[in-house]
Amino acid sequence: METTSGTLSQGGVAGAMQGNGASSSSASTPSSAPSAVHSAIDDAARKAGPAIERAASMAHEAADRVSAVGAQTADWVSAQGEQLSAAQKKLVDDTCAYVSANPLKSVAMALAAGYVISRILK
């Protein structure tokens, strides 16, 4: 058998197969099988490439949309928080002004509210 750097050359493989009783037609099949497999893999990679690119593009677009919606939601929540804070400040200011203008009426309403709440909770 012929060897090259410790491996069998194609002639050595064919000779080894012929020595084992294999026919010469089957000797050409094993040597063409790796190239057929490689070409099939290359062909599959060429066909899969555009599909992978489309999937990656769609994933990027979806991520961009989610990011945009998240930013819009954060802006809306921030605006709502500012509006609620402003409404709370206005309510407190109005209540303080009312209590200052009507102190006896405010105390009477607080006592009545306390009495009603105590009856509800019993």
C-alpha positions as CSV (number, residue, x, y, z in Angstrom):
1,M,0.0,0.0,0.0
2,E,1.1,3.5,-0.7
3,T,1.1,5.9,2.2
4,T,1.5,9.7,2.3
5,S,2.3,11.2,5.7
6,G,0.9,8.2,7.5
7,T,-2.4,8.2,5.6
8,L,-3.4,6.0,2.7
9,S,-3.5,7.7,-0.7
10,Q,-6.4,7.0,-3.1
11,G,-4.4,4.4,-4.9
12,G,-3.6,2.8,-1.6
13,V,-7.3,2.8,-0.6
14,A,-8.2,1.2,-4.0
15,G,-5.4,-1.3,-3.7
16,A,-6.4,-2.1,-0.1
17,M,-10.1,-2.6,-1.2
18,Q,-9.0,-4.8,-4.1
19,G,-6.9,-6.8,-1.8
20,N,-10.0,-7.4,0.4
21,G,-11.9,-8.7,-2.6
22,A,-13.8,-5.5,-3.4
23,S,-14.4,-4.7,-7.0
24,S,-12.9,-1.6,-8.7
25,S,-16.3,-0.1,-9.2
26,S,-17.0,0.1,-5.5
27,A,-13.6,1.6,-5.0
28,S,-14.7,4.8,-6.9
29,T,-17.8,5.2,-4.8
30,P,-16.1,5.8,-1.4
31,S,-13.8,8.4,-3.0
32,S,-16.7,10.3,-4.6
33,A,-18.9,10.0,-1.5
34,P,-17.1,12.7,0.5
35,S,-17.2,15.1,-2.4
36,A,-20.9,14.4,-2.9
37,V,-21.5,15.0,0.8
38,H,-19.5,18.2,0.7
39,S,-21.4,19.5,-2.4
40,A,-24.7,18.6,-0.7
41,I,-23.7,20.5,2.4
42,D,-22.5,23.5,0.3
43,D,-25.8,23.4,-1.6
44,A,-27.8,23.3,1.6
45,A,-25.8,26.2,3.1
46,R,-26.4,28.3,-0.1
47,K,-30.1,27.6,0.1
48,A,-30.4,28.2,3.8
49,G,-28.4,31.4,3.8
50,P,-31.2,33.7,2.5
51,A,-33.7,32.1,4.8
52,I,-31.4,32.7,7.8
53,E,-30.9,36.3,6.7
54,R,-34.7,36.8,6.4
55,A,-35.2,35.3,9.9
56,A,-32.5,37.5,11.4
57,S,-33.9,40.6,9.7
58,M,-37.4,39.8,11.0
59,A,-36.0,39.2,14.5
60,H,-34.2,42.6,14.4
61,E,-37.4,44.3,13.2
62,A,-39.4,42.7,16.0
63,A,-36.8,43.8,18.5
64,D,-36.9,47.3,17.2
65,R,-40.7,47.4,17.4
66,V,-40.7,46.1,21.0
67,S,-38.0,48.6,21.9
68,A,-40.1,51.5,20.4
69,V,-43.2,50.4,22.2
70,G,-41.3,50.0,25.5
71,A,-40.0,53.6,25.1
72,Q,-43.4,54.9,24.3
73,T,-44.9,53.1,27.3
74,A,-42.1,54.5,29.6
75,D,-42.8,58.0,28.3
76,W,-46.6,57.5,28.9
77,V,-46.1,56.2,32.5
78,S,-43.7,59.1,33.2
79,A,-46.3,61.6,31.9
80,Q,-49.1,60.0,33.9
81,G,-46.9,60.0,37.0
82,E,-46.3,63.7,36.6
83,Q,-50.0,64.4,36.0
84,L,-50.9,62.4,39.2
85,S,-48.3,64.2,41.2
86,A,-49.7,67.6,39.9
87,A,-53.2,66.5,40.7
88,Q,-52.2,65.4,44.2
89,K,-50.5,68.7,44.9
90,K,-53.5,70.7,43.6
91,L,-55.9,68.6,45.8
92,V,-53.7,69.2,48.9
93,D,-53.5,72.9,48.2
94,D,-57.3,73.2,47.7
95,T,-57.9,71.2,50.9
96,C,-55.6,73.4,52.9
97,A,-57.2,76.5,51.5
98,Y,-60.7,75.2,52.4
99,V,-59.7,74.2,55.9
100,S,-58.2,77.7,56.4
101,A,-61.3,79.4,55.2
102,N,-63.8,77.1,57.1
103,P,-62.1,75.7,60.2
104,L,-65.2,74.8,62.3
105,K,-67.0,73.3,59.3
106,S,-63.8,71.2,58.5
107,V,-63.5,69.9,62.1
108,A,-67.3,69.0,62.1
109,M,-66.9,67.1,58.8
110,A,-63.8,65.2,60.1
111,L,-65.7,64.2,63.3
112,A,-68.7,63.0,61.3
113,A,-66.5,61.0,58.9
114,G,-64.6,59.4,61.8
115,Y,-67.9,58.4,63.4
116,V,-69.2,56.9,60.2
117,I,-66.0,55.0,59.6
118,S,-65.9,53.6,63.2
119,R,-69.5,52.3,62.8
120,I,-68.7,50.6,59.4
121,L,-65.6,48.9,60.9
122,K,-67.4,47.5,64.0
